[in-house]
Amino acid sequence: MSINVLGGSTTEEKNNKTHLVKTLRSSAIPDSELLDNLGLFLTRQSLSRINFMQELYSKIIQTHGSIMEFGVRWGQNLALFSALRGIHEPFNYNRQIIGFDTFSGFTSVDEKDGESVKAGDYGVSDNWKQTLESILTFHENNSPIAHKKKVHLVEGDATQTLPDYLNCHPETIVALAYFDFDIYQPTKVCLEALLPHLTKGSVVAFDELNCAEFPGETLAVKEVLGLSRYAIKRSQHSPLTSYIIID
Ligand SMILES: C[S@@+](CC[C@H](N)C(=O)[O-])C[C@H]1O[C@@H](n2cnc3c(N)ncnc32)[C@H](O)[C@@H]1O
């Protein structure tokens, strides 16, 4: 299986991480204790991202509506949002969490995306969607009101599946949208489709604004929202991620 992603780490950093991964995979920690000790293996960078998701979640607790992620990949953010709901608002079964992805990487890239990426990049392993469904079911079962399914995966090209979803669910209000397609065309199409479903206080977050490796995401935002209409905020702990709050 060949999966292509961009990486910014030095060789030394990669080797150190590989060593930690080997330690995790070969660890003598019993299964019954492994999940409770994952902090051993969290890097500073991973912890920063988790903290950022916590920061975003805390901003929408008073805002009605669903959470959507555009570009799910292995699905960590959906699992985090599900766990964060269990922590912050365990009885808010109205808060749907919906993830959009092809689960086979970029469908195509635009010339506005530059030279760094190509169609098929950022794929996942075969049948990952099924594995992710089972992980997300664990998280739903680990919080109250588990019998109501609140996390949904929508597979396919989101330029088609998001409009289809919104047609089927015209009642949708989106409190938090996390854009992580990395590339121009789906970011632009989905941002446009989403706008009528946002409310005052909705948070729209982006993974790659002002990022030279992925210029397309910023260009899409510039064309749909402009760069000066909303303050583009950042977290002090995370260099790439940013967000706006609809006012
Ligand atoms: C950088 S990854 C997402 C990473 C994930 N959010 C995370 O934090 O681990 C980008 C994802 O966008 C998805 N993607 C790109 N274009 C898409 C499209 N047109 N429709 C659906 N998914 C798409 C890719 O399949 C890939 O999984």
The ligand as a Tripos MOL2 file, in Angstrom:
@<TRIPOS>MOLECULE
LIG
   27    29     1     0     0
SMALL
NO_CHARGES

@<TRIPOS>ATOM
      1 C1         -5.1850   16.4920    4.9850 C.3       1 LIG1
      2 S1         -6.3610   15.2330    4.8140 S.3       1 LIG1
      3 C2         -7.4600   15.4820    6.1830 C.3       1 LIG1
      4 C3         -6.7800   15.2450    7.5070 C.3       1 LIG1
      5 C4         -7.6960   15.1430    8.7090 C.3       1 LIG1
      6 N1         -8.6230   16.2540    8.8140 N.3       1 LIG1
      7 C5         -6.8630   15.0940    9.9640 C.2       1 LIG1
      8 O1         -6.8430   16.0720   10.7420 O.co2     1 LIG1
      9 O2         -6.1950   14.0840   10.1770 O.co2     1 LIG1
     10 C6         -7.2820   15.7780    3.4360 C.3       1 LIG1
     11 C7         -8.4640   14.8890    3.1490 C.3       1 LIG1
     12 O3         -9.3300   15.5590    2.2170 O.3       1 LIG1
     13 C8         -9.9400   14.5620    1.4220 C.3       1 LIG1
     14 N2        -10.4570   15.1840    0.1910 N.ar      1 LIG1
     15 C9         -9.7880   16.0050   -0.6670 C.ar      1 LIG1
     16 N3        -10.5980   16.3680   -1.6840 N.ar      1 LIG1
     17 C10       -11.8070   15.8100   -1.4420 C.ar      1 LIG1
     18 C11       -13.0690   15.8480   -2.0990 C.ar      1 LIG1
     19 N4        -13.2550   16.5150   -3.2510 N.pl3     1 LIG1
     20 N5        -14.1050   15.1870   -1.5480 N.ar      1 LIG1
     21 C12       -13.9480   14.4880   -0.3880 C.ar      1 LIG1
     22 N6        -12.7840   14.4110    0.2750 N.ar      1 LIG1
     23 C13       -11.7190   15.0490   -0.2410 C.ar      1 LIG1
     24 C14        -8.8220   13.5470    1.1900 C.3       1 LIG1
     25 O4         -9.3370   12.2930    0.8280 O.3       1 LIG1
     26 C15        -8.0960   13.5430    2.5330 C.3       1 LIG1
     27 O5         -8.5560   12.4990    3.3590 O.3       1 LIG1
@<TRIPOS>BOND
     1     1     2 1
     2     2     3 1
     3     2    10 1
     4     3     4 1
     5     4     5 1
     6     5     6 1
     7     5     7 1
     8     7     8 2
     9     7     9 1
    10    10    11 1
    11    11    12 1
    12    11    26 1
    13    12    13 1
    14    13    14 1
    15    13    24 1
    16    14    15 ar
    17    14    23 ar
    18    15    16 ar
    19    16    17 ar
    20    17    18 ar
    21    17    23 ar
    22    18    19 1
    23    18    20 ar
    24    20    21 ar
    25    21    22 ar
    26    22    23 ar
    27    24    25 1
    28    24    26 1
    29    26    27 1
@<TRIPOS>SUBSTRUCTURE
     1 LIG1         1 GROUP 0 **** ****
